[in-house]
Amino acid sequence: MIQTDHKSVATSWCVAFLVAMLGIVSSQAALAAEKGSTRMASAAKLRDQALKANVAWPVVESLTTEVGSRPAGTAADRAAVAWAQAKLRELGFANVRTQEVIVPQWVRGTPEFSVLAPFPQIMPSIALGGSAGTPDAGLTAEIVMATDVSTLLAMPRSAVEGKIVFLSTRMQRARDGSGYRIAVKSRGEGPSAAASLGAIGLVIRSIGTDQNRIPHTGTLSYIIQQPRIPALAISNPDADSLERMLAGGRKVTVLMKNTSRDLPQTRSANVIGELPGTDPDPEIVLLGAHLDSWDPGTGAQDDGAGVAIIVGAVKAIMDAGLKPRRTLRVVLFANEEFGASGASRYAQLESENIPKHVLAMEADSGAGPVYRVASLLPEQRLGLRTEILSVLRSLGVEAGDNKATGGTDIAPLRSAGVPVLALDLDATYYFDIHHTANDTLNQIDPAKLSQSTAAYAVGAWLAATEEPAVPPAR
């Protein structure tokens, strides 16, 4: 009779079970590694194909040629909405649709700014977005200078009341556009700050980095407690000349006229198109840009380039035959320039679906190139930024931090807890033409646009295939 060692048999079964489990785990790890390797290889191939194809260029060429400038609420704005729907369908996007957005309607009119004494001359000017008009005869008054809003508010009322204020704030050139965020306070807050001290009008040095005799527009922000005084911008060279005239306390008298006026609010729309994900109930990776523009130029860099980059990025993924697990949603937002109406409306209409938005990215700093990958991601998802950077290093892209804010149009989503990927566009020369008559197609370098599109395509693809499952936004 054979004696059985039950303890030995049990041990053997345990060992066999552990070996089997280790084999399963090892196989799963191998499969995951293979899947990850395939995914990264697809991202690198996508990068190279997108660089070569430059599918973004025909998009911005079409928008600036067939529509041109498109201020919110205008006939051109409505034409842009129709153009966007047709273009997305033509390129193969699915679920193309609009979201109605109520927008302000403002007529720029005709500005005039002249020095009457002691050195008479006319200086080219432009109304700030939303500016009130002047009386038909204009405003004639002494002009008083302050370097910025803080300096202005420190002045006694007696030095400002009944006069026209000149804010001479200079914008500093910076790759990350930080000079704009500092200087733009003069444009946004300057009119109400001047009005609070009794000023009858405001003139600002253009918020731009060029030395051309071309003024820059851009929106202002009146506060209800203060009178709505007219506000104009003059070019940097003319601002320099005005500073020289005012040097040494010399009294300078000017004339400003402006025929701007408000009209009743009207309708515009966000335009949406998608590359659906393969999951039955897919999460959403959102790519945003704004469809509207100011009117002096044709809105090529601001934000025709952004529209082209995000549309081109998703089109590049389609052309590569790649199938994302999450849905890639392109949103062309209405009225970013004059109040971000489209961004607010999107967040409102999608409030119940916010948890499905696992990432948002935006293009609104010109054609690029992308020079940095930053983010605002939960710690457990920082590997996504590392993956994207590893594919984009060959394009000259560097690492950023995890404190990104994204752009204006995705701000409501960020506030609702949606993570942000920021593929930062080089803004070194962007503010030379920003909000000017020079914002035209010839200002876009096709090679830089191609690099930016490739970078956004890689970011979108890797985000749409990221593993493991992404925790919902809170």
C-alpha positions in Angstrom: 0.0 0.0 0.0 1.3 3.4 -1.0 1.4 6.0 1.8 0.2 9.5 0.7 1.8 12.6 2.2 -1.2 14.9 2.2 0.9 17.8 3.4 3.2 17.3 0.4 0.3 17.1 -2.1 -1.2 20.3 -0.7 2.1 22.1 -1.0 2.5 20.9 -4.6 -1.0 22.1 -5.5 -0.2 25.5 -3.9 3.0 25.8 -5.9 1.3 24.8 -9.1 -1.5 27.3 -8.5 1.0 30.1 -7.8 3.0 29.2 -10.9 -0.2 29.3 -13.0 -1.2 32.7 -11.5 2.2 34.1 -12.1 2.0 32.9 -15.6 -1.3 34.6 -16.1 0.0 37.8 -14.6 3.1 37.6 -16.7 1.1 37.1 -19.8 -1.2 40.0 -19.0 1.9 42.2 -18.3 3.4 41.1 -21.6 0.1 41.9 -23.4 -0.1 45.3 -21.7 3.5 46.0 -22.6 2.9 45.0 -26.2 -0.3 47.1 -26.4 1.6 50.1 -24.9 4.4 49.6 -27.3 2.0 49.5 -30.3 0.2 52.6 -29.0 3.4 54.6 -28.7 4.6 53.4 -32.1 1.3 54.5 -33.6 1.8 57.9 -31.9 5.2 58.3 -33.5 3.9 57.3 -36.9 1.0 59.7 -36.5 3.5 62.5 -35.7 5.5 61.9 -38.8 2.5 61.6 -41.1 0.9 64.8 -39.7 4.1 66.7 -40.2 4.3 65.7 -43.8 0.6 66.1 -44.7 -0.1 69.5 -43.0 -3.8 69.0 -43.2 -4.3 72.2 -41.2 -3.2 74.6 -43.9 -6.1 74.2 -46.2 -8.5 74.7 -43.3 -7.1 78.1 -42.3 -6.7 79.1 -45.9 -10.3 78.3 -46.5 -11.6 80.1 -43.4 -9.6 83.3 -44.0 -10.4 83.4 -47.7 -14.0 82.4 -47.8 -15.1 84.1 -44.6 -12.4 86.5 -43.5 -12.9 88.5 -40.2 -15.9 87.3 -38.2 -16.8 89.4 -35.1 -19.5 88.0 -32.9 -23.0 88.7 -34.0 -22.2 89.9 -37.5 -23.2 88.4 -40.8 -19.6 87.1 -41.2 -20.0 85.3 -37.8 -23.1 83.5 -39.1 -21.2 82.7 -42.3 -18.4 81.2 -40.2 -20.8 79.0 -38.4 -22.1 77.7 -41.7 -18.6 77.3 -43.1 -17.5 75.3 -40.0 -20.4 72.8 -40.3 -19.7 72.3 -43.9 -16.0 71.9 -43.4 -16.3 69.4 -40.6 -18.7 67.3 -42.7 -16.4 67.5 -45.7 -13.5 66.3 -43.7 -15.4 63.3 -42.3 -16.3 64.3 -38.8 -19.3 62.7 -37.3 -22.1 64.1 -35.2 -21.6 67.6 -36.6 -24.0 70.0 -34.8 -24.4 73.4 -33.3 -25.3 74.9 -29.9 -27.1 78.2 -30.0 -25.3 81.0 -28.2 -26.6 84.5 -27.4 -23.9 87.1 -28.1 -23.5 90.8 -27.9 -23.5 92.9 -31.1 -21.3 95.9 -31.3 -20.5 98.2 -34.3 -16.9 99.4 -34.4 -17.6 102.6 -36.3 -14.9 105.1 -37.2 -12.3 106.5 -34.7 -10.2 109.6 -34.8 -7.4 110.8 -32.6 -5.5 114.0 -33.2 -3.0 116.1 -31.2 -4.2 119.7 -31.5 -1.5 121.4 -29.5 1.4 122.1 -29.2 2.3 119.9 -32.1 -0.7 119.2 -34.3 -0.8 115.8 -36.0 -3.2 112.9 -36.6 -2.4 109.5 -35.1 -3.9 106.3 -36.4 -6.3 104.8 -33.8 -8.8 102.0 -33.3 -11.7 101.6 -30.9 -11.4 99.1 -28.1 -14.0 96.4 -28.3 -17.2 97.5 -26.7 -16.2 101.1 -26.5 -18.9 103.7 -26.2 -19.1 106.4 -28.8 -18.3 110.1 -28.4 -20.6 113.1 -29.2 -20.7 113.8 -33.0 -18.2 116.7 -32.5 -15.9 114.5 -30.5 -14.1 115.3 -27.3 -11.5 118.0 -27.0 -9.5 118.1 -23.8 -6.1 118.1 -22.2 -4.5 114.7 -22.0 -2.9 113.3 -18.9 -0.5 110.3 -18.8 -0.2 107.4 -16.4 2.0 104.3 -16.8 -0.6 101.8 -15.8 -3.9 101.4 -13.9 -2.4 101.3 -10.5 -0.5 104.5 -11.1 -3.7 106.1 -12.5 -5.7 105.2 -9.5 -3.1 106.7 -7.2 -3.5 110.1 -8.9 -5.7 112.8 -7.3 -9.1 113.3 -8.9 -8.2 116.9 -9.6 -5.4 115.8 -11.9 -7.8 113.7 -14.0 -11.3 115.1 -13.9 -12.5 116.5 -17.2 -9.4 115.2 -19.1 -8.6 112.4 -21.4 -6.3 109.8 -19.9 -3.4 108.2 -21.7 -2.2 104.8 -20.4 1.4 104.2 -21.7 1.7 100.6 -20.4 4.4 98.8 -22.5 4.0 95.1 -23.2 7.1 92.9 -22.9 7.9 90.2 -25.5 7.8 86.7 -24.0 7.7 83.2 -25.4 4.9 82.2 -23.1 2.8 85.4 -23.7 3.2 86.5 -20.0 3.8 90.1 -21.1 0.2 90.2 -22.5 -1.4 89.0 -19.2 0.3 91.9 -17.4 -0.2 94.7 -19.9 -3.8 93.8 -20.9 -5.0 95.1 -17.5 -4.7 98.6 -19.0 -7.1 97.8 -21.8 -9.6 95.8 -19.7 -9.7 97.9 -16.6 -8.4 101.2 -17.8 -11.7 102.8 -19.0 -13.6 102.3 -15.8 -10.5 103.3 -13.7 -10.2 106.5 -15.6 -14.0 107.2 -15.4 -13.8 106.7 -11.6 -11.6 109.8 -11.4 -13.8 111.9 -13.7 -12.0 111.3 -17.0 -14.1 111.8 -20.2 -12.1 109.5 -22.4 -9.2 107.0 -22.5 -6.4 106.4 -25.0 -4.0 103.5 -24.5 -0.7 102.3 -26.0 -1.6 99.2 -28.0 -1.2 96.0 -26.2 1.3 94.5 -28.6 5.0 94.0 -29.1 5.5 95.4 -32.6 6.9 98.8 -33.8 4.5 99.2 -36.7 2.2 102.2 -37.0 -0.8 99.9 -36.7 -3.0 100.0 -33.5 -4.3 96.9 -31.8 -7.9 96.4 -30.7 -9.3 94.0 -28.1 -12.1 94.1 -25.6 -12.5 96.3 -22.6 -14.6 95.6 -19.5 -16.8 98.4 -18.2 -18.1 98.2 -14.6 -21.6 99.2 -13.9 -20.8 101.7 -11.1 -18.8 104.0 -13.5 -19.7 105.9 -16.6 -19.0 104.3 -20.0 -16.3 106.5 -21.5 -15.0 106.1 -25.0 -11.7 104.3 -25.4 -9.2 104.1 -28.2 -5.8 102.5 -28.8 -2.9 104.1 -30.7 0.2 102.3 -32.1 3.4 101.9 -30.2 5.3 104.5 -32.4 2.6 107.0 -31.9 2.5 106.3 -28.1 6.2 107.0 -28.0 5.6 110.3 -29.8 2.8 111.2 -27.4 5.1 110.4 -24.4 7.7 112.7 -25.8 5.2 115.5 -26.2 4.1 115.1 -22.6 7.7 115.1 -21.3 8.6 117.7 -18.8 5.0 118.4 -17.8 4.1 120.0 -21.2 0.3 120.6 -21.7 -1.0 118.6 -24.6 -4.5 119.1 -26.1 -6.1 116.3 -28.1 -9.3 115.5 -30.0 -10.9 112.1 -29.9 -13.9 110.9 -31.9 -15.5 107.5 -32.0 -18.8 106.4 -33.7 -19.0 102.9 -32.0 -22.4 101.8 -30.8 -24.2 98.8 -29.3 -27.0 96.9 -31.1 -29.3 94.3 -29.5 -28.0 90.9 -28.6 -28.2 88.3 -31.3 -27.6 84.6 -32.0 -24.4 82.7 -32.9 -23.4 79.1 -32.2 -20.7 76.8 -31.1 -19.9 74.2 -33.8 -19.1 70.6 -32.7 -17.7 67.6 -34.6 -16.4 64.3 -33.4 -14.3 61.2 -34.1 -16.4 58.7 -32.1 -14.6 56.4 -29.6 -14.8 52.6 -29.8 -16.1 52.2 -26.3 -19.9 51.7 -26.1 -20.3 54.7 -23.9 -17.1 56.6 -24.5 -15.4 59.3 -22.5 -14.6 62.6 -24.2 -11.3 64.3 -25.0 -12.1 67.8 -26.0 -10.1 70.0 -28.4 -11.2 73.7 -28.5 -10.5 76.8 -30.4 -12.7 79.9 -31.1 -14.4 80.6 -34.4 -14.9 84.3 -34.0 -12.3 87.0 -34.5 -11.8 90.8 -34.4 -12.4 92.6 -37.6 -9.2 94.6 -38.6 -7.5 91.6 -40.1 -8.9 88.2 -41.2 -8.4 86.4 -37.9 -5.7 84.1 -39.4 -3.5 83.7 -36.3 -6.3 84.6 -33.8 -7.8 82.1 -34.0 -8.0 80.7 -37.5 -4.7 78.9 -36.8 -6.2 77.4 -33.6 -9.2 76.2 -35.5 -7.0 74.6 -38.2 -4.7 73.0 -35.6 -7.4 71.2 -33.7 -9.4 70.2 -36.8 -6.2 69.2 -38.5 -5.1 67.1 -35.5 -8.2 65.0 -35.5 -8.2 64.7 -39.3 -4.7 63.5 -39.1 -5.8 60.7 -36.7 -8.6 59.8 -39.1 -6.2 59.7 -42.1 -3.9 57.5 -40.2 -6.7 54.9 -39.8 -6.5 55.1 -36.0 -9.5 54.3 -33.8 -9.5 56.1 -30.4 -11.2 54.4 -27.5 -12.5 57.7 -26.2 -14.4 60.2 -28.4 -12.3 63.1 -29.8 -14.6 66.1 -29.8 -13.7 69.3 -31.6 -15.5 72.4 -30.3 -15.3 75.7 -32.3 -16.5 78.2 -29.7 -18.5 81.3 -30.4 -17.5 84.8 -29.2 -14.3 84.2 -27.2 -13.2 87.8 -28.1 -16.1 89.7 -26.6 -17.1 87.8 -23.5 -16.5 84.0 -23.9 -20.2 83.4 -24.4 -19.6 80.1 -26.2 -17.5 78.7 -23.5 -20.1 79.5 -20.8 -22.9 78.1 -23.0 -21.0 74.8 -23.6 -20.4 74.2 -20.0 -24.0 74.9 -19.2 -25.4 72.6 -21.8 -22.9 69.8 -21.0 -23.2 70.1 -17.2 -24.5 66.6 -16.8 -21.8 65.2 -19.0 -18.8 67.0 -17.3 -17.7 63.7 -15.7 -17.3 62.1 -19.1 -14.8 64.9 -20.2 -11.5 63.3 -19.2 -9.3 66.0 -20.8 -9.5 69.4 -22.4 -7.0 71.1 -24.6 -7.2 74.4 -26.5 -5.3 76.2 -29.3 -5.4 80.0 -29.1 -2.0 81.5 -29.4 -1.4 81.5 -33.1 0.2 78.9 -35.4 3.1 78.0 -33.0 5.2 76.0 -33.0 4.5 74.0 -29.8 7.5 74.4 -27.6 6.3 72.9 -24.2 4.0 70.3 -22.8 2.3 71.4 -19.6 -0.7 70.0 -17.8 -3.2 70.1 -14.9 -3.6 66.4 -14.3 -4.1 64.2 -11.2 -0.9 62.7 -10.0 -1.9 59.2 -11.1 -2.2 60.5 -14.7 1.1 62.3 -15.0 2.4 59.4 -17.1 0.3 60.7 -19.9 2.4 63.9 -20.1 5.5 61.9 -20.0 4.3 59.7 -22.9 3.4 62.8 -25.0 6.7 64.4 -24.3 8.6 61.3 -25.3 7.0 61.4 -28.7 7.4 65.1 -29.2 11.0 65.7 -28.1 12.1 65.2 -31.6 10.0 68.3 -32.6 11.9 70.5 -30.1 9.3 70.2 -27.4 10.3 70.6 -23.8 8.7 69.6 -20.4 6.4 72.0 -18.6 4.9 71.9 -15.2 1.6 70.5 -13.8 0.1 74.0 -13.2 -1.4 74.7 -16.6 -4.6 76.8 -16.8 -5.5 76.2 -20.4 -7.2 78.9 -22.4 -10.3 81.1 -22.0 -12.7 78.7 -23.8 -11.9 75.7 -21.6 -11.8 77.7 -18.3 -15.3 76.7 -17.3 -14.5 73.0 -17.8 -11.3 73.4 -15.8 -13.3 75.1 -13.0 -15.6 72.1 -13.1 -12.7 69.7 -12.5 -11.8 68.6 -16.0 -8.1 68.0 -16.4 -6.1 70.1 -18.8 -3.4 69.4 -21.3 -1.5 72.5 -22.5 0.6 72.2 -25.6 2.0 75.6 -25.3 2.4 77.5 -28.6 5.4 79.9 -29.1 4.0 83.4 -28.7 7.2 85.3 -29.1 6.0 87.2 -32.2 2.3 86.5 -32.0 1.6 89.8 -30.3 3.2 91.7 -33.2 0.0 91.2 -35.2 -2.5 90.2 -32.6 -5.8 92.1 -33.0 -4.5 94.2 -35.9 -5.1 94.6 -39.6 -1.9 92.5 -40.1 -3.5 89.3 -38.8 -3.7 87.7 -42.2 -2.8 84.4 -43.8 0.6 85.5 -44.9 1.6 85.8 -41.2 1.3 82.0 -40.8 4.4 79.8 -41.4 3.1 76.5 -42.8 6.0 74.6 -41.2 5.2 75.9 -37.8 1.5 75.2 -38.3 2.4 71.6 -39.4 4.5 71.1 -36.3 1.7 72.3 -34.0 -0.9 70.1 -35.7 1.3 67.1 -35.3 1.9 67.8 -31.6 -1.9 68.2 -31.0 -2.6 65.0 -32.9 -0.1 63.1 -30.7 -1.6 64.6 -27.5 -5.1 63.9 -28.6 -4.4 60.3 -29.7 -2.5 59.3 -26.5 -5.2 60.9 -24.3 -7.9 59.1 -26.2 -6.1 55.7 -25.7 -4.7 56.3 -22.2 -4.8 53.4 -19.8 -6.0 52.5 -17.2 -9.6 53.9 -17.1 -9.5 57.6 -16.2 -11.3 58.7 -12.9 -14.2 61.0 -13.6 -13.9 64.8 -13.2 -15.2 66.2 -9.9 
